[in-house]
Structures are given as C-alpha cells and as structure tokens.
Amino acid sequence: MSNGLTRRDREKRAYNLGLVGAGAGVATVVLVVLAIVGVVGFALPVLTAVIAALAGFAFTRTVN
C-alpha cells in the first residue's frame, strides 16, 4: 500500500493537490464566463479544466 512516502508527506501532497484542484476549478469557472462574454478564447478554460481534473484524480489516488 505504501509508495515510499510517510503519512505526513501523503497528507501534505493531498493538501497541495486539493489547493491546486480547487484553484483550477475556480479559474475554470471564471474563464468560462469570460469566454462566453468574449474576453478570452475557450482554450484556456479547457486547459484549466484538464488541470483541475488531473489534480482531482491525483488527490483521490493519494488518499486511497
């Protein structure tokens, strides 16, 4: 079960991944609104959504 990390290291990794995922999720919502208004293109919201999804996947792999 252990991948060589201590419990503290796994906690820290999960916390950081949670922050990244939440931040990318908020950025995605803001960028989608800006893309609808026409300020930015749709590539940036898609990129931030992918980052949020990857961080969420890595978070679940870390805590399980």
Distance bins in CASP14 RR format, pairs under 12 A and 6 or more apart:
PFRMAT RR
TARGET T0000
AUTHOR 0000-0000-0000
RMODE 2
METHOD distances of the structure
MODEL  1
1 7 0 0 0 0 0 1 0 0 0 0 0
1 10 0 0 0 0 0 1 0 0 0 0 0
1 64 0 0 0 0 1 0 0 0 0 0 0
2 9 0 0 0 0 0 1 0 0 0 0 0
2 10 0 0 0 0 1 0 0 0 0 0 0
3 9 0 0 0 0 1 0 0 0 0 0 0
3 10 0 0 0 0 1 0 0 0 0 0 0
3 13 0 0 0 0 0 1 0 0 0 0 0
3 61 0 0 0 0 1 0 0 0 0 0 0
3 62 0 0 0 0 1 0 0 0 0 0 0
3 64 0 0 0 0 0 1 0 0 0 0 0
4 10 0 0 0 0 1 0 0 0 0 0 0
4 13 0 0 0 0 0 1 0 0 0 0 0
5 11 0 0 0 0 1 0 0 0 0 0 0
5 12 0 0 0 0 1 0 0 0 0 0 0
5 13 1 0 0 1 0 0 0 0 0 0 0
5 14 0 0 0 0 0 1 0 0 0 0 0
5 61 0 0 0 0 0 1 0 0 0 0 0
5 62 0 0 0 0 1 0 0 0 0 0 0
6 12 0 0 0 0 1 0 0 0 0 0 0
6 13 0 0 0 0 0 1 0 0 0 0 0
7 13 0 0 0 0 0 1 0 0 0 0 0
7 14 0 0 0 0 0 1 0 0 0 0 0
7 62 0 0 0 0 0 1 0 0 0 0 0
7 63 0 0 0 0 0 1 0 0 0 0 0
8 14 0 0 0 0 0 1 0 0 0 0 0
8 15 0 0 0 0 0 1 0 0 0 0 0
9 15 0 0 0 0 0 1 0 0 0 0 0
9 16 0 0 0 0 0 1 0 0 0 0 0
9 62 0 0 0 0 1 0 0 0 0 0 0
10 16 0 0 0 0 0 1 0 0 0 0 0
10 17 0 0 0 0 0 1 0 0 0 0 0
10 58 0 0 0 0 0 1 0 0 0 0 0
10 59 0 0 0 0 0 1 0 0 0 0 0
10 61 0 0 0 0 0 1 0 0 0 0 0
10 62 1 0 1 0 0 0 0 0 0 0 0
10 63 1 0 0 1 0 0 0 0 0 0 0
10 64 0 0 0 0 0 1 0 0 0 0 0
11 17 0 0 0 0 0 1 0 0 0 0 0
11 18 0 0 0 0 0 1 0 0 0 0 0
11 59 0 0 0 0 0 1 0 0 0 0 0
11 62 0 0 0 0 1 0 0 0 0 0 0
11 63 0 0 0 0 1 0 0 0 0 0 0
12 18 0 0 0 0 0 1 0 0 0 0 0
12 19 0 0 0 0 0 1 0 0 0 0 0
12 62 0 0 0 0 1 0 0 0 0 0 0
13 19 0 0 0 0 0 1 0 0 0 0 0
13 20 0 0 0 0 0 1 0 0 0 0 0
13 55 0 0 0 0 0 1 0 0 0 0 0
13 58 0 0 0 0 1 0 0 0 0 0 0
13 59 0 0 0 0 1 0 0 0 0 0 0
13 61 0 0 0 0 1 0 0 0 0 0 0
13 62 1 0 1 0 0 0 0 0 0 0 0
13 63 0 0 0 0 1 0 0 0 0 0 0
14 20 0 0 0 0 0 1 0 0 0 0 0
14 21 0 0 0 0 0 1 0 0 0 0 0
14 55 0 0 0 0 0 1 0 0 0 0 0
14 56 0 0 0 0 0 1 0 0 0 0 0
14 58 0 0 0 0 1 0 0 0 0 0 0
14 59 1 0 1 0 0 0 0 0 0 0 0
14 60 0 0 0 0 1 0 0 0 0 0 0
14 61 0 0 0 0 1 0 0 0 0 0 0
14 62 1 0 1 0 0 0 0 0 0 0 0
14 63 1 0 1 0 0 0 0 0 0 0 0
14 64 0 0 0 0 0 1 0 0 0 0 0
15 21 0 0 0 0 0 1 0 0 0 0 0
15 22 0 0 0 0 0 1 0 0 0 0 0
15 55 0 0 0 0 0 1 0 0 0 0 0
15 59 0 0 0 0 1 0 0 0 0 0 0
15 62 0 0 0 0 1 0 0 0 0 0 0
15 63 0 0 0 0 0 1 0 0 0 0 0
16 22 0 0 0 0 0 1 0 0 0 0 0
16 23 0 0 0 0 0 1 0 0 0 0 0
16 55 0 0 0 0 1 0 0 0 0 0 0
16 56 0 0 0 0 0 1 0 0 0 0 0
16 58 0 0 0 0 1 0 0 0 0 0 0
16 59 0 0 0 0 1 0 0 0 0 0 0
16 62 0 0 0 0 1 0 0 0 0 0 0
17 23 0 0 0 0 0 1 0 0 0 0 0
17 24 0 0 0 0 0 1 0 0 0 0 0
17 51 0 0 0 0 0 1 0 0 0 0 0
17 52 0 0 0 0 0 1 0 0 0 0 0
17 53 0 0 0 0 0 1 0 0 0 0 0
17 54 0 0 0 0 1 0 0 0 0 0 0
17 55 1 0 1 0 0 0 0 0 0 0 0
17 56 1 0 0 1 0 0 0 0 0 0 0
17 57 0 0 0 0 1 0 0 0 0 0 0
17 58 1 0 1 0 0 0 0 0 0 0 0
17 59 1 0 1 0 0 0 0 0 0 0 0
17 60 0 0 0 0 1 0 0 0 0 0 0
17 61 0 0 0 0 1 0 0 0 0 0 0
17 62 1 0 0 1 0 0 0 0 0 0 0
17 63 0 0 0 0 1 0 0 0 0 0 0
18 24 0 0 0 0 1 0 0 0 0 0 0
18 25 0 0 0 0 0 1 0 0 0 0 0
18 26 0 0 0 0 0 1 0 0 0 0 0
18 51 0 0 0 0 0 1 0 0 0 0 0
18 52 0 0 0 0 1 0 0 0 0 0 0
18 54 0 0 0 0 0 1 0 0 0 0 0
18 55 1 0 0 1 0 0 0 0 0 0 0
18 56 1 0 0 1 0 0 0 0 0 0 0
18 57 0 0 0 0 0 1 0 0 0 0 0
18 58 0 0 0 0 1 0 0 0 0 0 0
18 59 1 0 1 0 0 0 0 0 0 0 0
18 60 0 0 0 0 0 1 0 0 0 0 0
18 62 0 0 0 0 1 0 0 0 0 0 0
18 63 0 0 0 0 1 0 0 0 0 0 0
19 25 0 0 0 0 0 1 0 0 0 0 0
19 26 0 0 0 0 0 1 0 0 0 0 0
19 52 0 0 0 0 0 1 0 0 0 0 0
19 55 0 0 0 0 1 0 0 0 0 0 0
19 56 0 0 0 0 0 1 0 0 0 0 0
19 59 0 0 0 0 1 0 0 0 0 0 0
20 26 0 0 0 0 0 1 0 0 0 0 0
20 27 0 0 0 0 0 1 0 0 0 0 0
20 48 0 0 0 0 0 1 0 0 0 0 0
20 51 1 0 0 1 0 0 0 0 0 0 0
20 52 1 0 0 1 0 0 0 0 0 0 0
20 53 0 0 0 0 0 1 0 0 0 0 0
20 54 0 0 0 0 1 0 0 0 0 0 0
20 55 1 0 1 0 0 0 0 0 0 0 0
20 56 0 0 0 0 1 0 0 0 0 0 0
20 57 0 0 0 0 0 1 0 0 0 0 0
20 58 0 0 0 0 1 0 0 0 0 0 0
20 59 0 0 0 0 1 0 0 0 0 0 0
20 62 0 0 0 0 0 1 0 0 0 0 0
21 27 0 0 0 0 1 0 0 0 0 0 0
21 28 0 0 0 0 1 0 0 0 0 0 0
21 48 0 0 0 0 1 0 0 0 0 0 0
21 49 0 0 0 0 0 1 0 0 0 0 0
21 50 0 0 0 0 0 1 0 0 0 0 0
21 51 1 0 0 1 0 0 0 0 0 0 0
21 52 1 0 1 0 0 0 0 0 0 0 0
21 53 0 0 0 0 1 0 0 0 0 0 0
21 54 0 0 0 0 1 0 0 0 0 0 0
21 55 1 1 0 0 0 0 0 0 0 0 0
21 56 1 0 1 0 0 0 0 0 0 0 0
21 57 0 0 0 0 0 1 0 0 0 0 0
21 58 0 0 0 0 1 0 0 0 0 0 0
21 59 1 0 0 1 0 0 0 0 0 0 0
21 60 0 0 0 0 0 1 0 0 0 0 0
22 28 0 0 0 0 0 1 0 0 0 0 0
22 29 0 0 0 0 0 1 0 0 0 0 0
22 48 0 0 0 0 0 1 0 0 0 0 0
22 51 0 0 0 0 0 1 0 0 0 0 0
22 52 0 0 0 0 1 0 0 0 0 0 0
22 55 0 0 0 0 1 0 0 0 0 0 0
22 56 0 0 0 0 1 0 0 0 0 0 0
22 59 0 0 0 0 1 0 0 0 0 0 0
23 29 0 0 0 0 1 0 0 0 0 0 0
23 30 0 0 0 0 1 0 0 0 0 0 0
23 31 0 0 0 0 0 1 0 0 0 0 0
23 48 0 0 0 0 1 0 0 0 0 0 0
23 49 0 0 0 0 0 1 0 0 0 0 0
23 51 0 0 0 0 1 0 0 0 0 0 0
23 52 1 0 0 1 0 0 0 0 0 0 0
23 55 0 0 0 0 1 0 0 0 0 0 0
23 56 0 0 0 0 0 1 0 0 0 0 0
24 30 0 0 0 0 0 1 0 0 0 0 0
24 31 0 0 0 0 0 1 0 0 0 0 0
24 44 0 0 0 0 0 1 0 0 0 0 0
24 45 0 0 0 0 0 1 0 0 0 0 0
24 46 0 0 0 0 0 1 0 0 0 0 0
24 47 0 0 0 0 1 0 0 0 0 0 0
24 48 1 0 1 0 0 0 0 0 0 0 0
24 49 1 0 0 1 0 0 0 0 0 0 0
24 50 0 0 0 0 1 0 0 0 0 0 0
24 51 1 0 1 0 0 0 0 0 0 0 0
24 52 1 1 0 0 0 0 0 0 0 0 0
24 53 0 0 0 0 1 0 0 0 0 0 0
24 54 0 0 0 0 1 0 0 0 0 0 0
24 55 1 0 0 1 0 0 0 0 0 0 0
24 56 0 0 0 0 1 0 0 0 0 0 0
24 58 0 0 0 0 0 1 0 0 0 0 0
24 59 0 0 0 0 0 1 0 0 0 0 0
25 31 0 0 0 0 1 0 0 0 0 0 0
25 32 0 0 0 0 1 0 0 0 0 0 0
25 45 0 0 0 0 1 0 0 0 0 0 0
25 47 0 0 0 0 0 1 0 0 0 0 0
25 48 1 0 0 1 0 0 0 0 0 0 0
25 49 1 0 0 1 0 0 0 0 0 0 0
25 50 0 0 0 0 0 1 0 0 0 0 0
25 51 0 0 0 0 1 0 0 0 0 0 0
25 52 1 0 1 0 0 0 0 0 0 0 0
25 53 0 0 0 0 1 0 0 0 0 0 0
25 54 0 0 0 0 0 1 0 0 0 0 0
25 55 0 0 0 0 1 0 0 0 0 0 0
25 56 0 0 0 0 1 0 0 0 0 0 0
26 32 0 0 0 0 0 1 0 0 0 0 0
26 33 0 0 0 0 0 1 0 0 0 0 0
26 45 0 0 0 0 0 1 0 0 0 0 0
26 48 0 0 0 0 1 0 0 0 0 0 0
26 49 0 0 0 0 0 1 0 0 0 0 0
26 51 0 0 0 0 0 1 0 0 0 0 0
26 52 0 0 0 0 1 0 0 0 0 0 0
27 33 0 0 0 0 0 1 0 0 0 0 0
27 34 0 0 0 0 0 1 0 0 0 0 0
27 35 0 0 0 0 0 1 0 0 0 0 0
27 40 0 0 0 0 0 1 0 0 0 0 0
27 44 0 0 0 0 1 0 0 0 0 0 0
27 45 0 0 0 0 1 0 0 0 0 0 0
27 46 0 0 0 0 0 1 0 0 0 0 0
27 47 0 0 0 0 1 0 0 0 0 0 0
27 48 1 0 1 0 0 0 0 0 0 0 0
27 49 0 0 0 0 1 0 0 0 0 0 0
27 50 0 0 0 0 0 1 0 0 0 0 0
27 51 0 0 0 0 1 0 0 0 0 0 0
27 52 0 0 0 0 1 0 0 0 0 0 0
27 55 0 0 0 0 0 1 0 0 0 0 0
28 34 0 0 0 0 0 1 0 0 0 0 0
28 35 0 0 0 0 0 1 0 0 0 0 0
28 40 0 0 0 0 0 1 0 0 0 0 0
28 42 0 0 0 0 0 1 0 0 0 0 0
28 44 0 0 0 0 1 0 0 0 0 0 0
28 45 1 0 1 0 0 0 0 0 0 0 0
28 46 0 0 0 0 1 0 0 0 0 0 0
28 47 0 0 0 0 1 0 0 0 0 0 0
28 48 1 0 1 0 0 0 0 0 0 0 0
28 49 1 0 1 0 0 0 0 0 0 0 0
28 50 0 0 0 0 1 0 0 0 0 0 0
28 51 0 0 0 0 1 0 0 0 0 0 0
28 52 1 0 1 0 0 0 0 0 0 0 0
28 53 0 0 0 0 1 0 0 0 0 0 0
28 55 0 0 0 0 0 1 0 0 0 0 0
29 35 0 0 0 0 0 1 0 0 0 0 0
29 36 0 0 0 0 0 1 0 0 0 0 0
29 45 0 0 0 0 1 0 0 0 0 0 0
29 48 0 0 0 0 1 0 0 0 0 0 0
29 49 0 0 0 0 1 0 0 0 0 0 0
29 52 0 0 0 0 1 0 0 0 0 0 0
30 36 0 0 0 0 0 1 0 0 0 0 0
30 37 0 0 0 0 0 1 0 0 0 0 0
30 39 0 0 0 0 0 1 0 0 0 0 0
30 40 0 0 0 0 1 0 0 0 0 0 0
30 44 0 0 0 0 0 1 0 0 0 0 0
30 45 0 0 0 0 1 0 0 0 0 0 0
30 48 0 0 0 0 1 0 0 0 0 0 0
30 49 0 0 0 0 0 1 0 0 0 0 0
31 37 0 0 0 0 0 1 0 0 0 0 0
31 38 0 0 0 0 0 1 0 0 0 0 0
31 39 0 0 0 0 1 0 0 0 0 0 0
31 40 1 0 0 1 0 0 0 0 0 0 0
31 41 0 0 0 0 1 0 0 0 0 0 0
31 42 0 0 0 0 1 0 0 0 0 0 0
31 43 0 0 0 0 1 0 0 0 0 0 0
31 44 1 0 1 0 0 0 0 0 0 0 0
31 45 1 1 0 0 0 0 0 0 0 0 0
31 46 0 0 0 0 1 0 0 0 0 0 0
31 47 0 0 0 0 1 0 0 0 0 0 0
31 48 1 0 1 0 0 0 0 0 0 0 0
31 49 0 0 0 0 1 0 0 0 0 0 0
31 51 0 0 0 0 0 1 0 0 0 0 0
31 52 0 0 0 0 0 1 0 0 0 0 0
32 38 0 0 0 0 0 1 0 0 0 0 0
32 39 0 0 0 0 0 1 0 0 0 0 0
32 40 0 0 0 0 1 0 0 0 0 0 0
32 41 0 0 0 0 1 0 0 0 0 0 0
32 42 0 0 0 0 1 0 0 0 0 0 0
32 43 0 0 0 0 0 1 0 0 0 0 0
32 44 0 0 0 0 1 0 0 0 0 0 0
32 45 1 0 1 0 0 0 0 0 0 0 0
32 46 0 0 0 0 1 0 0 0 0 0 0
32 47 0 0 0 0 0 1 0 0 0 0 0
32 48 0 0 0 0 1 0 0 0 0 0 0
32 49 0 0 0 0 1 0 0 0 0 0 0
32 52 0 0 0 0 0 1 0 0 0 0 0
33 39 0 0 0 0 1 0 0 0 0 0 0
33 40 0 0 0 0 1 0 0 0 0 0 0
33 41 0 0 0 0 0 1 0 0 0 0 0
33 42 0 0 0 0 0 1 0 0 0 0 0
33 45 0 0 0 0 1 0 0 0 0 0 0
34 40 1 0 1 0 0 0 0 0 0 0 0
34 41 0 0 0 0 1 0 0 0 0 0 0
34 42 0 0 0 0 0 1 0 0 0 0 0
34 44 0 0 0 0 1 0 0 0 0 0 0
34 45 0 0 0 0 1 0 0 0 0 0 0
34 48 0 0 0 0 0 1 0 0 0 0 0
35 41 1 0 1 0 0 0 0 0 0 0 0
35 42 1 0 1 0 0 0 0 0 0 0 0
35 43 0 0 0 0 1 0 0 0 0 0 0
35 44 1 0 0 1 0 0 0 0 0 0 0
35 45 1 0 1 0 0 0 0 0 0 0 0
35 46 0 0 0 0 1 0 0 0 0 0 0
35 47 0 0 0 0 0 1 0 0 0 0 0
35 48 0 0 0 0 0 1 0 0 0 0 0
35 49 0 0 0 0 0 1 0 0 0 0 0
36 42 0 0 0 0 1 0 0 0 0 0 0
36 45 0 0 0 0 1 0 0 0 0 0 0
38 44 0 0 0 0 0 1 0 0 0 0 0
38 45 0 0 0 0 0 1 0 0 0 0 0
39 45 0 0 0 0 0 1 0 0 0 0 0
40 46 0 0 0 0 0 1 0 0 0 0 0
40 47 0 0 0 0 0 1 0 0 0 0 0
40 48 0 0 0 0 0 1 0 0 0 0 0
41 47 0 0 0 0 0 1 0 0 0 0 0
41 48 0 0 0 0 0 1 0 0 0 0 0
42 48 0 0 0 0 0 1 0 0 0 0 0
42 49 0 0 0 0 0 1 0 0 0 0 0
43 49 0 0 0 0 0 1 0 0 0 0 0
43 50 0 0 0 0 0 1 0 0 0 0 0
44 50 0 0 0 0 0 1 0 0 0 0 0
44 51 0 0 0 0 0 1 0 0 0 0 0
45 51 0 0 0 0 0 1 0 0 0 0 0
45 52 0 0 0 0 0 1 0 0 0 0 0
46 52 0 0 0 0 0 1 0 0 0 0 0
46 53 0 0 0 0 0 1 0 0 0 0 0
47 53 0 0 0 0 0 1 0 0 0 0 0
47 54 0 0 0 0 0 1 0 0 0 0 0
48 54 0 0 0 0 0 1 0 0 0 0 0
48 55 0 0 0 0 0 1 0 0 0 0 0
49 55 0 0 0 0 0 1 0 0 0 0 0
49 56 0 0 0 0 0 1 0 0 0 0 0
50 56 0 0 0 0 0 1 0 0 0 0 0
50 57 0 0 0 0 0 1 0 0 0 0 0
51 57 0 0 0 0 0 1 0 0 0 0 0
51 58 0 0 0 0 0 1 0 0 0 0 0
52 58 0 0 0 0 0 1 0 0 0 0 0
52 59 0 0 0 0 0 1 0 0 0 0 0
53 59 0 0 0 0 0 1 0 0 0 0 0
53 60 0 0 0 0 0 1 0 0 0 0 0
54 60 0 0 0 0 0 1 0 0 0 0 0
54 61 0 0 0 0 0 1 0 0 0 0 0
55 61 0 0 0 0 0 1 0 0 0 0 0
55 62 0 0 0 0 0 1 0 0 0 0 0
56 62 0 0 0 0 1 0 0 0 0 0 0
56 63 0 0 0 0 0 1 0 0 0 0 0
56 64 0 0 0 0 0 1 0 0 0 0 0
57 63 0 0 0 0 0 1 0 0 0 0 0
57 64 0 0 0 0 0 1 0 0 0 0 0
58 64 0 0 0 0 0 1 0 0 0 0 0
END
